């Protein structure tokens, strides 16, 4: 009996330390205008990447964030061989960049590399401002997150099977790099992809479950959502937003 009591107490204590998803739903709505998906391919093992990361970090204070632009940062793993293993990098992120190369959306695979609405953007290197589309979108993307359950709807003219992408983004992530090209640097990174999922639909409606633990209400996080045609990474429409009031107001 003592062993049973101890086991129950242990379960209660463990459960009390797990992040609990609030029941209050979070809604996302792209609106009727086209929202730009800005992707950055980067690595903590790349010495030329921090300036690009600082540039995309500053979008947090841009009035167009979520309503006009959705930033997504993919950490690639091909620089891990230089002595520092990027904790946010994986082969799936790298494959996404290579897939852009195979379709000639980008000229080569490199970091830092920007892709805006499915096409290579070199404006950062030329110190040009980001010009966002001012046209009406091909459709409207809405979503609701309740707990770990996401429902989404795309109403538009796109035909054929559609793919919904959802990415949990980490904000204000700090890493002290001990080796490699950025040795000794304290890196601050935002809009970093922590979890990425896709779902296919023939009617523009989705129900997806985000893995337990991917969303942590004690951390600053956001959610990026976009839809594309099957077989293409080019976004048709995008939306996103903060996952809590604390996340949105942490920097004022």
Secondary structure, DSSP 8 states (H G I E B T S, - for coil): -HHHHHHHHHHHHHHHTS----SS-EEEE--SB--EEEEEEE-TT-TTSHHHHHHHHGGGG-TTBTTTEEEEEEE-STTGGGS---TTB-HHHHHHHHHHHHTTSSSS--SSEEEETTEE--TTTTT-------SB-SEEEEEEEETTEEEEEEEES--S-EEEEEEEEE-SEEEE--SSTTTT-EEEE-SEEEEEEEEEESSSEEEEE--TTS--TTS-EEEEEEEEETT--SEEEEEEEESSHHHHHTT-
